[in-house]
Amino acid sequence: MNSKELIATASSMVATGKGLLAMDESNPTCNKRFAAAGIPQTEEARRRYRELIVTTPGLGEFISGVILYDETIRQSRKEGTPFLKVLADAGVIPGIKVDTGAKDLAGFPSEKVTEGLDGLPARVREYAGMGARFAKWRAVIAIGASIPSEACIDANAHALARYAAICQEAGLVPIVEPEVVMDGPHDLENCLEVTGRVLHAVFNQLHVQRILLEGMILKPNMVLPGKDCQASPDPGQVADATVRCLLRSVPAAVAGIAFLSGGQSGELACARLNAMNIRFAGKMPWPLTFSFARAIQHRALDIWSGQDATVKAAQKALVHRAECSRAARLGQYTDKMERA
Ligand code: 13P
């Protein structure tokens, strides 16, 4: 394992003023979003959409790295330039989603365990050979009446650590993503308790399996009430609960923390990340940035709608959200940016 290289890659992924863009939707997820926007669910439509993203002018000013999907990492612009070359020219580091999805956890109805460990060393070596420098694995933890169970948390924590070890051995920085999802009526306190429990289990496994913490990125959820909860905490309350939780459970050696957006709007995700970076400036041992998918892409996808004529307008919307996210990462985001 080349620790120096892992540490250098991890720190450039969370470089000041930048964050990550997740564009690694699996084909079924991408197709679902296309269907909702009235876009044909074909390989060519997915390629055109991903071309729109990677060729967005100015993307590299705000985005340090993008997370790709197996289909996407092998694709090219219409005129033939591989996406990996387009990204390299823009100074953007390519990464790859390597899990194969969250599947039903046997014996635990309504809970999931993420799969993809079988054959992972060979797949990771192939991606590293193609030029990927980091990887992502997402675990899904739901909150409900008597869930999450210990079994669900432990199975996912174990798989995340096994994945992280395999990546580091092949020279890829693992993004470790234990997502406590927003589905349900639970409140913020409940999410705080569960997120803390999950992070403790994950870092215990990362320690047991000898992960180099300086060469990994944590991708957590923000601590939020569920979608069906009546309460709507202000960004300061979310910031306090989230950072309190992270300070209690994430070792200082971790290279950086990059949040998922989890279904929040782009504006809310930015306001909350911004509040964390203002209220806890100088008090956190790790950089706090973003690794958003929907909070950056959502509006651009709607504007594009599969039409060539709207590519430029969609790219403008995409880069605007990337710029707002960068501002939030610096604690410089304001509502005014949304009216510009
Ligand atoms: P969202 O920002 O849409 O939650 O996606 C982030 C991600 O990469 C999920 O794995």
Boltz pocket constraint, residues with backbone or C-beta under 6 A from the ligand:
constraints:
  - pocket:
      binder: B
      contacts: [[A, 22], [A, 138], [A, 177], [A, 259], [A, 260], [A, 261], [A, 262], [A, 263], [A, 291], [A, 292], [A, 293], [A, 294], [A, 295]]
      max_distance: 6.0
